């Protein structure tokens, strides 16, 4: 118990989350970012159709290209059906799929030549979240919460909002605390109605009786906890009840988007059916960051409907991009207008890319899973804006030069938050675990 709580930063995070002291824990060095908001494109956004301009792929359209594919149905090379143009003063390449993000190009830092360890959705989503393709490891939001604690005692430090149409592969394991203290796991907020299920008291319940019942339950839990020291799950449950009581007063106001101006609602796309859902999550995400939430994670797509364009790439990516583009671009510009982008890290991620060869033929042609090369982006604190890092070969099949691993991506995110990825550790089953396992280097080339 002494080793688990005394080594690393765990004891500070626990004291912060425990309801007695809520000040943020000190980072390893001066941070550029205080908070994070991540938007996860579930299913595998195609890099060669969004941010990785490949004229060589278009020139070789229809030519044979021998490459292994996940489903073993690889066809010929398929040039992007979407037009690319250089955007803003930076000249960053962005396709016509993302016109609103294209206008924010000078705020983006795009990382090309990224690689994942799995071509299967669930382990690939897990690696982008936890650094590992196996279940049971803490998510990056849990690690950040463990390392830095919370800034608002009345709200969870780590909030997750999924796509109401479909959950990501793996469900709530994707925002799990793993072997870290249970108090640092993500809290899922709903897209509509009460953001947290059962947050409001049932109608007709006497508030005094409710308070008496909660006091009795608290006393019983604390007695049991004293009899079983070291059981973090029970302690986290006690703290969760305390937090829930405070959230009943705080969350309704934060989640009330009607308090936003009409112009803000239009900016995010709350007035349009195709963008309304993600717009609601992005706008609520910004409001949560303003109130001191440390890490907000938003999912776009899931197991039922996603960026997984095995068939009809044009139909799939056009539809998903129409939902995604405006709310995410609005989030970046809104944070900038409020002066928050300078100390907020925004991350646009996906679990892998898509193949440069077609899957199927004709108008129904799609692209298969491709973990060997893809693109993600960041924006905000401490980054070179309007900047593209790394690259891929002529057709977007593999990285050109050194690949960027997910470990590198995570190490860089922690660096921007003032955390050394090699020192943010937790002793578990004889191993001092960390988000980046035994790998990872900070991507120095993207730091301002």
WOFENZI-V616639 format. One record per pair of residues at least 12 apart in sequence whose ideal C-beta (glycine too) atoms are under 6 Angstrom apart, sorted by the first residue. I is the first residue (numbers start at 1). J is the second residue. If there is no record, write none. Layout:
I&J + I&J
This chain:
1&230 + 3&427 + 4&427 + 7&427 + 8&425 + 9&25 + 9&147 + 12&25 + 13&25 + 13&146 + 13&149 + 14&181 + 16&149 + 16&150 + 17&183 + 18&239 + 19&239 + 19&242 + 22&153 + 24&148 + 24&149 + 24&151 + 25&148 + 25&149 + 27&418 + 27&419 + 28&418 + 28&419 + 28&420 + 28&423 + 29&418 + 31&417 + 31&418 + 32&381 + 32&382 + 32&416 + 33&343 + 33&345 + 33&381 + 33&416 + 33&417 + 34&343 + 35&289 + 35&294 + 35&344 + 36&295 + 36&345 + 37&285 + 37&296 + 37&346 + 38&297 + 38&347 + 39&298 + 39&328 + 39&348 + 40&299 + 40&349 + 41&300 + 41&307 + 41&350 + 42&168 + 42&299 + 42&301 + 42&302 + 42&306 + 43&301 + 43&306 + 43&307 + 43&308 + 44&307 + 44&308 + 44&350 + 44&351 + 44&352 + 44&354 + 44&369 + 45&307 + 45&350 + 46&354 + 46&367 + 47&353 + 47&374 + 47&375 + 48&80 + 48&356 + 48&396 + 49&80 + 49&82 + 49&95 + 49&317 + 50&95 + 50&97 + 51&110 + 51&375 + 52&112 + 52&375 + 52&392 + 52&396 + 53&84 + 53&93 + 54&395 + 54&396 + 56&394 + 56&395 + 57&79 + 57&356 + 57&395 + 58&79 + 60&77 + 61&79 + 62&76 + 63&76 + 63&77 + 64&76 + 65&77 + 65&357 + 69&355 + 69&368 + 70&119 + 70&368 + 70&369 + 71&368 + 73&359 + 74&357 + 75&357 + 75&358 + 77&356 + 77&357 + 78&358 + 81&314 + 82&95 + 82&96 + 82&97 + 83&96 + 87&102 + 87&105 + 88&105 + 88&106 + 88&386 + 89&106 + 90&105 + 90&106 + 90&386 + 92&105 + 92&386 + 92&388 + 97&321 + 98&321 + 98&325 + 100&325 + 100&326 + 100&329 + 101&325 + 101&329 + 104&329 + 104&332 + 106&385 + 106&386 + 107&332 + 107&379 + 107&385 + 108&377 + 108&379 + 109&378 + 109&383 + 109&384 + 109&387 + 109&446 + 110&375 + 110&377 + 110&388 + 111&376 + 111&389 + 111&390 + 111&404 + 112&375 + 112&390 + 112&391 + 112&392 + 113&390 + 113&391 + 113&392 + 113&399 + 113&403 + 113&404 + 114&374 + 114&376 + 114&404 + 115&372 + 115&403 + 115&405 + 116&352 + 116&371 + 117&133 + 118&133 + 119&369 + 119&371 + 121&169 + 122&169 + 122&170 + 124&351 + 124&352 + 125&168 + 125&169 + 125&170 + 125&351 + 126&170 + 127&406 + 128&349 + 128&351 + 128&406 + 129&174 + 131&410 + 131&435 + 131&436 + 131&437 + 135&173 + 136&178 + 137&178 + 138&177 + 138&178 + 138&180 + 139&175 + 141&158 + 141&186 + 141&295 + 141&297 + 142&177 + 142&180 + 142&184 + 142&185 + 143&435 + 144&295 + 145&157 + 145&158 + 145&184 + 145&294 + 146&180 + 146&184 + 147&419 + 147&424 + 150&294 + 151&292 + 152&291 + 152&292 + 154&246 + 154&250 + 155&250 + 155&291 + 155&293 + 156&187 + 157&294 + 158&186 + 158&295 + 159&187 + 159&189 + 159&288 + 159&293 + 159&296 + 160&175 + 160&186 + 160&188 + 160&297 + 161&189 + 161&281 + 161&298 + 162&299 + 163&299 + 163&300 + 163&301 + 163&302 + 164&191 + 164&277 + 165&305 + 166&302 + 166&303 + 166&304 + 166&305 + 167&302 + 168&299 + 168&302 + 169&303 + 179&428 + 180&426 + 181&232 + 182&232 + 182&233 + 182&236 + 183&236 + 183&239 + 191&280 + 195&251 + 195&255 + 199&248 + 221&238 + 254&287 + 254&291 + 257&283 + 267&330 + 268&282 + 268&283 + 268&327 + 268&330 + 269&326 + 269&327 + 274&322 + 274&323 + 275&323 + 275&326 + 275&327 + 278&300 + 278&323 + 278&327 + 279&327 + 281&298 + 282&327 + 282&331 + 285&298 + 286&334 + 300&324 + 307&320 + 309&366 + 309&367 + 310&359 + 310&366 + 311&360 + 311&364 + 311&366 + 312&364 + 312&366 + 313&366 + 313&367 + 332&379 + 341&380 + 343&381 + 344&380 + 345&380 + 345&381 + 345&416 + 346&379 + 346&380 + 347&378 + 348&377 + 349&376 + 352&369 + 352&370 + 352&371 + 352&374 + 353&370 + 353&373 + 353&374 + 354&367 + 354&370 + 355&367 + 355&368 + 355&370 + 356&395 + 356&396 + 356&397 + 372&398 + 373&392 + 373&398 + 373&399 + 381&416 + 382&416 + 382&447 + 382&448 + 383&446 + 383&448 + 384&446 + 384&448 + 389&445 + 389&446 + 390&404 + 407&436 + 407&439 + 407&440 + 408&440 + 408&441 + 408&443 + 410&435 + 410&436 + 411&436 + 411&440 + 411&442 + 412&442 + 412&443 + 415&442 + 421&436 + 421&440
